[in-house]
């Protein structure tokens, strides 16, 4: 049995998966799974540079993760960086210290590579009708992958919970015109998705990944604390997603933070993420999505076997 470790360095969060796996086509055995919000992409959309304090927060967590990987004895390790690092002119200010603490250089993934890994992670061993449309809403970008056994078409657009928040949502709570403009901006981007994935409306199963979607699912269920078993493969209806969006978008942050299922570190960006989610459901007239906790991390882990 091989023990592998995958580290996903995103715009909003940094996540670790240590797993035992011999065959990439069968379920993996999770040894440890962690997530820390470090907001590496703080201000990147406007400045196109990573902030020194954001780099420090993220490197600190990577040092912690390396200690976990060493303690658990992973044989192979893969670390990847996504939207924030792609967009930043000073990405080496992060990649150099990250390499020093990890002992390996984080790979800079393209949007299509993200989508490919997310599809693999979410669909391997899934008992649901194909074809699948896999949607991964991140902090700085959102990836789409369409296919059955493997993706036939991929697309990445530059909208995510942090980027939408920083570009459009400046009031607390967001003003109605800010929300309307944000939804319209996302819908404009989604036109590119439909051109890239012309058969997406025929997908039999829509699968939603990452923190925005799992958080909306947790809030919908009123979970007092994180419960992976209740979130993984929860069926989130469009009506429920719209209701959660309305609730969160009309509350100031001081009240919003009291919603069960909403992590304190997501309070300021969850409305931006929900904008992306509801815009996708509205634009493509999708009634339900299958929430998955198996995602790009699982795809990364499988790629090591």
C-alpha positions as a Markdown table, in Angstrom:
| # | Residue | x | y | z |
|---|---|---|---|---|
| 1 | Unk | 0.0 | 0.0 | 0.0 |
| 2 | Unk | 1.4 | 3.4 | -1.0 |
| 3 | Unk | 1.1 | 6.4 | 1.3 |
| 4 | Unk | 0.8 | 9.6 | -0.6 |
| 5 | Unk | 0.3 | 13.3 | 0.3 |
| 6 | Unk | -1.3 | 16.0 | -1.8 |
| 7 | Unk | -1.3 | 19.7 | -1.0 |
| 8 | Unk | -3.6 | 22.2 | -2.8 |
| 9 | Unk | -2.6 | 25.8 | -2.4 |
| 10 | Unk | -5.6 | 27.9 | -3.4 |
| 11 | Unk | -6.5 | 31.5 | -3.5 |
| 12 | Unk | -8.5 | 31.2 | -0.2 |
| 13 | Unk | -7.4 | 28.0 | 1.5 |
| 14 | Unk | -4.6 | 25.5 | 1.7 |
| 15 | Unk | -5.5 | 21.9 | 2.1 |
| 16 | Unk | -3.7 | 18.6 | 2.8 |
| 17 | Unk | -4.6 | 15.0 | 2.1 |
| 18 | Unk | -2.6 | 12.1 | 3.3 |
| 19 | Unk | -4.0 | 8.8 | 1.9 |
| 20 | Unk | -3.2 | 5.1 | 1.4 |
| 21 | Unk | -3.8 | 4.0 | -2.2 |
| 22 | Unk | -2.4 | 1.3 | -4.5 |
| 23 | Unk | -4.9 | 1.5 | -7.4 |
| 24 | Unk | -6.1 | 4.9 | -8.6 |
| 25 | Unk | -9.4 | 3.5 | -9.7 |
| 26 | Unk | -10.5 | 2.3 | -6.3 |
| 27 | Unk | -11.5 | 4.3 | -3.1 |
| 28 | Unk | -8.6 | 5.8 | -1.3 |
| 29 | Unk | -8.1 | 5.4 | 2.5 |
| 30 | Unk | -7.8 | 8.8 | 4.1 |
| 31 | Unk | -5.2 | 9.0 | 6.8 |
| 32 | Unk | -5.4 | 12.8 | 7.4 |
| 33 | Unk | -7.3 | 15.6 | 5.7 |
| 34 | Unk | -6.9 | 19.2 | 6.7 |
| 35 | Unk | -7.9 | 22.7 | 5.6 |
| 36 | Unk | -6.7 | 26.1 | 6.7 |
| 37 | Unk | -7.9 | 29.5 | 5.2 |
| 38 | Unk | -4.9 | 31.7 | 4.6 |
| 39 | Unk | -6.2 | 34.0 | 1.8 |
| 40 | Unk | -3.1 | 33.8 | -0.3 |
| 41 | Unk | -5.0 | 35.7 | -3.0 |
| 42 | Unk | -5.7 | 38.8 | -0.8 |
| 43 | Unk | -5.8 | 41.8 | -3.1 |
| 44 | Unk | -4.2 | 39.9 | -6.0 |
| 45 | Unk | -7.1 | 40.8 | -8.4 |
| 46 | Unk | -6.3 | 44.5 | -8.2 |
| 47 | Unk | -2.6 | 44.6 | -7.4 |
| 48 | Unk | -1.5 | 41.5 | -9.4 |
| 49 | Unk | 0.9 | 40.8 | -6.5 |
| 50 | Unk | 0.9 | 38.5 | -3.5 |
| 51 | Unk | 0.8 | 40.5 | -0.2 |
| 52 | Unk | 3.8 | 39.7 | 2.1 |
| 53 | Unk | 1.4 | 39.0 | 5.0 |
| 54 | Unk | -0.6 | 36.5 | 2.8 |
| 55 | Unk | 2.7 | 34.8 | 1.8 |
| 56 | Unk | 3.7 | 34.5 | 5.5 |
| 57 | Unk | 0.4 | 33.0 | 6.5 |
| 58 | Unk | 0.5 | 30.5 | 3.8 |
| 59 | Unk | 4.1 | 29.4 | 4.3 |
| 60 | Unk | 3.5 | 29.0 | 8.0 |
| 61 | Unk | 0.7 | 26.5 | 7.2 |
| 62 | Unk | 2.8 | 24.7 | 4.6 |
| 63 | Unk | 5.5 | 24.2 | 7.2 |
| 64 | Unk | 2.9 | 22.7 | 9.5 |
| 65 | Unk | 1.7 | 20.4 | 6.7 |
| 66 | Unk | 5.3 | 19.2 | 5.9 |
| 67 | Unk | 5.6 | 18.2 | 9.5 |
| 68 | Unk | 2.4 | 16.2 | 9.3 |
| 69 | Unk | 3.5 | 14.5 | 6.0 |
| 70 | Unk | 6.9 | 13.5 | 7.6 |
| 71 | Unk | 5.3 | 12.2 | 10.7 |
| 72 | Unk | 2.8 | 10.1 | 8.8 |
| 73 | Unk | 5.5 | 8.7 | 6.5 |
| 74 | Unk | 4.1 | 9.6 | 3.1 |
| 75 | Unk | 6.2 | 8.1 | 0.3 |
| 76 | Unk | 5.3 | 10.6 | -2.4 |
| 77 | Unk | 4.2 | 14.2 | -2.2 |
| 78 | Unk | 2.7 | 16.5 | -4.7 |
| 79 | Unk | 1.9 | 20.2 | -4.1 |
| 80 | Unk | 0.1 | 22.5 | -6.5 |
| 81 | Unk | -0.7 | 26.2 | -6.6 |
| 82 | Unk | -3.6 | 27.7 | -8.5 |
| 83 | Unk | -5.3 | 31.0 | -9.4 |
| 84 | Unk | -3.6 | 33.4 | -7.0 |
| 85 | Unk | -0.1 | 32.3 | -7.8 |
| 86 | Unk | -1.0 | 32.2 | -11.6 |
| 87 | Unk | -2.1 | 35.8 | -11.5 |
| 88 | Unk | 0.7 | 37.3 | -9.3 |
| 89 | Unk | 3.7 | 38.9 | -10.9 |
| 90 | Unk | 5.7 | 38.2 | -7.8 |
| 91 | Unk | 4.8 | 34.6 | -7.5 |
| 92 | Unk | 8.4 | 33.6 | -6.9 |
| 93 | Unk | 8.3 | 35.6 | -3.6 |
| 94 | Unk | 5.9 | 32.8 | -2.5 |
| 95 | Unk | 7.2 | 29.8 | -4.5 |
| 96 | Unk | 10.8 | 30.1 | -3.2 |
| 97 | Unk | 10.0 | 29.9 | 0.6 |
| 98 | Unk | 7.2 | 27.4 | -0.1 |
| 99 | Unk | 9.8 | 25.1 | -1.8 |
| 100 | Unk | 12.2 | 25.6 | 1.2 |
| 101 | Unk | 9.6 | 24.4 | 3.8 |
| 102 | Unk | 8.0 | 21.7 | 1.7 |
| 103 | Unk | 11.2 | 20.2 | 0.1 |
| 104 | Unk | 9.5 | 20.2 | -3.2 |
| 105 | Unk | 8.5 | 23.0 | -5.6 |
| 106 | Unk | 4.7 | 23.6 | -5.9 |
| 107 | Unk | 3.5 | 23.1 | -9.4 |
| 108 | Unk | 1.7 | 26.0 | -11.0 |
| 109 | Unk | -1.4 | 24.5 | -12.5 |
| 110 | Unk | -3.4 | 25.9 | -15.4 |
| 111 | Unk | -7.1 | 26.2 | -15.1 |
| 112 | Unk | -7.6 | 23.2 | -17.4 |
| 113 | Unk | -5.3 | 21.1 | -15.3 |
| 114 | Unk | -7.3 | 22.1 | -12.2 |
| 115 | Unk | -10.5 | 21.0 | -13.9 |
| 116 | Unk | -9.0 | 17.7 | -15.0 |
| 117 | Unk | -7.8 | 16.8 | -11.5 |
| 118 | Unk | -11.1 | 17.9 | -9.9 |
| 119 | Unk | -13.0 | 15.7 | -12.3 |
| 120 | Unk | -10.9 | 12.7 | -11.5 |
| 121 | Unk | -11.2 | 13.3 | -7.8 |
| 122 | Unk | -15.0 | 13.8 | -7.8 |
| 123 | Unk | -16.0 | 11.0 | -10.2 |
| 124 | Unk | -13.8 | 8.0 | -9.5 |
| 125 | Unk | -16.0 | 5.3 | -8.1 |
| 126 | Unk | -19.1 | 7.6 | -8.1 |
| 127 | Unk | -22.4 | 5.7 | -8.3 |
| 128 | Unk | -24.4 | 8.3 | -10.2 |
| 129 | Unk | -25.6 | 8.6 | -13.8 |
| 130 | Unk | -23.1 | 10.0 | -16.4 |
| 131 | Unk | -22.2 | 12.2 | -18.1 |
| 132 | Unk | -21.0 | 14.5 | -15.3 |
| 133 | Unk | -20.6 | 18.2 | -15.2 |
| 134 | Unk | -18.1 | 19.0 | -12.4 |
| 135 | Unk | -18.0 | 22.6 | -11.1 |
| 136 | Unk | -15.2 | 23.7 | -8.7 |
| 137 | Unk | -15.8 | 27.2 | -7.3 |
| 138 | Unk | -12.5 | 28.5 | -5.9 |
| 139 | Unk | -11.3 | 31.7 | -4.5 |
| 140 | Unk | -10.0 | 33.2 | -7.8 |
| 141 | Unk | -11.3 | 31.0 | -10.5 |
| 142 | Unk | -14.0 | 28.4 | -11.3 |
| 143 | Unk | -13.4 | 25.3 | -13.2 |
| 144 | Unk | -15.8 | 23.2 | -15.3 |
| 145 | Unk | -15.3 | 19.7 | -16.6 |
| 146 | Unk | -17.8 | 17.6 | -18.7 |
| 147 | Unk | -17.5 | 13.9 | -19.4 |
| 148 | Unk | -18.1 | 10.4 | -18.3 |
| 149 | Unk | -15.1 | 8.2 | -17.6 |
| 150 | Unk | -12.8 | 11.2 | -18.3 |
| 151 | Unk | -13.4 | 14.8 | -19.2 |
| 152 | Unk | -14.3 | 15.5 | -22.8 |
| 153 | Unk | -14.2 | 19.2 | -22.4 |
| 154 | Unk | -12.7 | 21.6 | -19.8 |
| 155 | Unk | -13.0 | 25.3 | -19.1 |
| 156 | Unk | -11.8 | 27.8 | -16.4 |
| 157 | Unk | -13.0 | 31.3 | -15.8 |
| 158 | Unk | -11.7 | 34.0 | -13.6 |
| 159 | Unk | -14.5 | 34.3 | -11.1 |
| 160 | Unk | -14.4 | 33.0 | -7.5 |
| 161 | Unk | -15.5 | 33.9 | -4.0 |
| 162 | Unk | -12.5 | 36.2 | -3.3 |
| 163 | Unk | -12.3 | 37.8 | -6.7 |
| 164 | Unk | -16.1 | 38.5 | -6.9 |
| 165 | Unk | -16.0 | 40.0 | -3.4 |
| 166 | Unk | -13.1 | 42.2 | -4.1 |
| 167 | Unk | -14.4 | 43.4 | -7.5 |
| 168 | Unk | -18.1 | 43.9 | -6.8 |
| 169 | Unk | -19.2 | 43.6 | -3.1 |
| 170 | Unk | -18.0 | 46.6 | -1.1 |
| 171 | Unk | -21.0 | 47.3 | 1.2 |
| 172 | Unk | -22.0 | 45.5 | 4.4 |
| 173 | Unk | -24.3 | 43.9 | 3.6 |
| 174 | Unk | -23.8 | 44.2 | -0.2 |
| 175 | Unk | -26.1 | 46.7 | -1.8 |
| 176 | Unk | -28.8 | 45.3 | -4.2 |
| 177 | Unk | -27.1 | 46.9 | -7.2 |
| 178 | Unk | -23.7 | 45.4 | -6.2 |
| 179 | Unk | -25.3 | 41.9 | -6.1 |
| 180 | Unk | -27.1 | 42.5 | -9.4 |
| 181 | Unk | -23.9 | 43.7 | -11.0 |
| 182 | Unk | -21.9 | 40.8 | -9.6 |
| 183 | Unk | -24.4 | 38.2 | -10.9 |
| 184 | Unk | -24.4 | 39.9 | -14.3 |
| 185 | Unk | -20.6 | 39.9 | -14.5 |
| 186 | Unk | -20.5 | 36.1 | -13.7 |
| 187 | Unk | -23.2 | 35.4 | -16.2 |
| 188 | Unk | -21.2 | 37.2 | -18.9 |
| 189 | Unk | -18.2 | 34.9 | -18.1 |
| 190 | Unk | -20.4 | 31.8 | -18.2 |
| 191 | Unk | -21.1 | 32.5 | -21.9 |
| 192 | Unk | -17.5 | 31.3 | -22.5 |
| 193 | Unk | -18.3 | 28.1 | -20.6 |
| 194 | Unk | -21.2 | 27.2 | -22.7 |
| 195 | Unk | -19.1 | 27.7 | -25.9 |
| 196 | Unk | -16.4 | 25.5 | -24.5 |
| 197 | Unk | -18.7 | 22.8 | -23.1 |
| 198 | Unk | -21.6 | 22.8 | -25.6 |
| 199 | Unk | -23.2 | 19.7 | -24.2 |
| 200 | Unk | -23.2 | 20.8 | -20.5 |
| 201 | Unk | -27.0 | 21.2 | -20.4 |
| 202 | Unk | -27.3 | 17.4 | -21.2 |
| 203 | Unk | -25.2 | 16.3 | -18.2 |
| 204 | Unk | -27.0 | 13.7 | -16.1 |
| 205 | Unk | -25.3 | 14.7 | -12.8 |
| 206 | Unk | -24.0 | 18.1 | -11.7 |
| 207 | Unk | -21.3 | 17.8 | -9.1 |
| 208 | Unk | -20.3 | 20.8 | -7.0 |
| 209 | Unk | -16.9 | 21.0 | -5.3 |
| 210 | Unk | -14.9 | 23.2 | -2.9 |
| 211 | Unk | -15.6 | 25.5 | 0.1 |
| 212 | Unk | -18.3 | 27.8 | -1.3 |
| 213 | Unk | -20.5 | 24.8 | -2.2 |
| 214 | Unk | -19.8 | 22.7 | 0.9 |
| 215 | Unk | -20.5 | 25.8 | 3.0 |
| 216 | Unk | -23.8 | 26.5 | 1.4 |
| 217 | Unk | -24.7 | 22.8 | 1.9 |
| 218 | Unk | -23.7 | 23.1 | 5.6 |
| 219 | Unk | -25.7 | 26.3 | 6.1 |
| 220 | Unk | -28.8 | 24.7 | 4.4 |
| 221 | Unk | -28.6 | 21.8 | 6.8 |
| 222 | Unk | -27.9 | 24.0 | 9.8 |
| 223 | Unk | -24.8 | 22.0 | 10.8 |
| 224 | Unk | -23.5 | 23.3 | 14.2 |
| 225 | Unk | -20.0 | 21.9 | 13.3 |
| 226 | Unk | -18.3 | 20.5 | 10.2 |
| 227 | Unk | -19.6 | 17.0 | 9.4 |
| 228 | Unk | -18.0 | 15.5 | 6.2 |
| 229 | Unk | -20.4 | 12.6 | 6.1 |
| 230 | Unk | -23.5 | 14.9 | 6.0 |
| 231 | Unk | -22.0 | 17.2 | 3.4 |
| 232 | Unk | -20.5 | 14.6 | 1.1 |
| 233 | Unk | -23.1 | 13.6 | -1.6 |
| 234 | Unk | -25.7 | 15.9 | -0.1 |
| 235 | Unk | -28.2 | 16.9 | -2.8 |
| 236 | Unk | -28.5 | 20.7 | -2.8 |
| 237 | Unk | -31.5 | 22.0 | -4.8 |
| 238 | Unk | -31.4 | 25.3 | -6.7 |
| 239 | Unk | -34.3 | 26.5 | -4.5 |
| 240 | Unk | -32.3 | 25.8 | -1.3 |
| 241 | Unk | -29.1 | 27.5 | -2.8 |
| 242 | Unk | -31.2 | 30.6 | -3.7 |
| 243 | Unk | -32.6 | 30.7 | -0.1 |
| 244 | Unk | -29.2 | 30.5 | 1.5 |
| 245 | Unk | -27.9 | 33.1 | -0.9 |
| 246 | Unk | -30.8 | 35.5 | 0.0 |
| 247 | Unk | -30.2 | 35.0 | 3.7 |
| 248 | Unk | -26.4 | 35.5 | 3.7 |
| 249 | Unk | -26.5 | 38.4 | 1.2 |
| 250 | Unk | -29.0 | 40.5 | 3.2 |
| 251 | Unk | -27.2 | 40.1 | 6.6 |
| 252 | Unk | -24.3 | 42.3 | 7.7 |
| 253 | Unk | -21.2 | 40.3 | 8.6 |
| 254 | Unk | -21.8 | 40.7 | 12.3 |
| 255 | Unk | -25.1 | 38.7 | 11.9 |
| 256 | Unk | -24.0 | 36.5 | 9.0 |
| 257 | Unk | -21.3 | 34.9 | 11.1 |
| 258 | Unk | -23.9 | 33.3 | 13.4 |
| 259 | Unk | -25.3 | 31.0 | 10.7 |
| 260 | Unk | -24.6 | 27.4 | 11.6 |
| 261 | Unk | -22.3 | 25.8 | 9.1 |
| 262 | Unk | -20.5 | 29.1 | 8.2 |
| 263 | Unk | -16.8 | 29.1 | 9.2 |
| 264 | Unk | -15.7 | 32.5 | 10.6 |
| 265 | Unk | -13.0 | 32.8 | 8.0 |
| 266 | Unk | -15.5 | 32.6 | 5.2 |
| 267 | Unk | -17.9 | 35.2 | 6.5 |
| 268 | Unk | -16.5 | 38.0 | 4.3 |
| 269 | Unk | -16.3 | 36.0 | 1.0 |
| 270 | Unk | -19.2 | 33.5 | 1.2 |
| 271 | Unk | -21.7 | 35.9 | -0.5 |
| 272 | Unk | -19.3 | 36.3 | -3.4 |
| 273 | Unk | -19.0 | 32.5 | -3.7 |
| 274 | Unk | -22.8 | 32.2 | -3.5 |
| 275 | Unk | -23.1 | 34.7 | -6.4 |
| 276 | Unk | -21.1 | 32.4 | -8.5 |
| 277 | Unk | -23.1 | 29.4 | -7.5 |
| 278 | Unk | -26.6 | 30.8 | -8.1 |
| 279 | Unk | -25.4 | 32.4 | -11.4 |
| 280 | Unk | -24.4 | 29.0 | -12.6 |
| 281 | Unk | -27.6 | 27.4 | -11.6 |
| 282 | Unk | -29.7 | 30.1 | -13.1 |
| 283 | Unk | -27.8 | 30.5 | -16.4 |
| 284 | Unk | -27.7 | 26.8 | -17.2 |
| 285 | Unk | -31.2 | 26.1 | -15.7 |
| 286 | Unk | -29.9 | 23.4 | -13.3 |
| 287 | Unk | -32.2 | 22.2 | -10.6 |
| 288 | Unk | -29.9 | 20.3 | -8.3 |
| 289 | Unk | -26.3 | 19.5 | -7.6 |
| 290 | Unk | -24.5 | 16.7 | -5.9 |
| 291 | Unk | -22.1 | 18.1 | -3.3 |
| 292 | Unk | -18.8 | 16.3 | -3.2 |
| 293 | Unk | -16.0 | 16.4 | -0.6 |
| 294 | Unk | -13.8 | 14.4 | -3.1 |
| 295 | Unk | -12.2 | 17.0 | -5.3 |
| 296 | Unk | -8.8 | 18.2 | -6.6 |
| 297 | Unk | -7.0 | 16.9 | -3.6 |
| 298 | Unk | -8.2 | 13.4 | -4.3 |
| 299 | Unk | -7.3 | 13.8 | -8.0 |
| 300 | Unk | -3.8 | 14.9 | -6.9 |
| 301 | Unk | -3.4 | 11.9 | -4.6 |
| 302 | Unk | -4.5 | 9.5 | -7.4 |
| 303 | Unk | -2.0 | 11.0 | -9.8 |
| 304 | Unk | 0.8 | 9.8 | -7.5 |
| 305 | Unk | -0.1 | 6.1 | -7.8 |
